[in-house]
Amino acid sequence: MPRYDVRCRACGTTFEVQRSMAAADDPAPCPQGHDDTVRLLPTIAVTGIAGAGSAGSPMGMPAGGGGCCGGACGCG
C-alpha cells in the first residue's frame, strides 16, 4: 500500500500515512490532533551521466567522439 507525506498547517509537523491510492486525498489528522493538513507532492531524484552535465555537450554527455566508446577507437 502506498505511503504519503502529509504536513499539518497548524503546527508544521510532517508525518506519513499509509493508505490506498483511492483514499490518497482523504483527510489525515496530524498526530497532535489538528485537522488542517495537506498531502505533499512526492519528490523524485534523477541521477546518471546526463544529469551530471559537461561543458562539452548541451545534453550533459561526454564531449568528443561518439559511438560505443566515446570515439577513442574511431568507431563513431
ABEGO torsion letter per residue (X at the ends): XBBBBBBBAAAGBBBBBBBBAAAAABBBBBAAGBABBBBBBBBBBBBEAAAAEBAABAAGBBBEEEEAAGGAAGAX
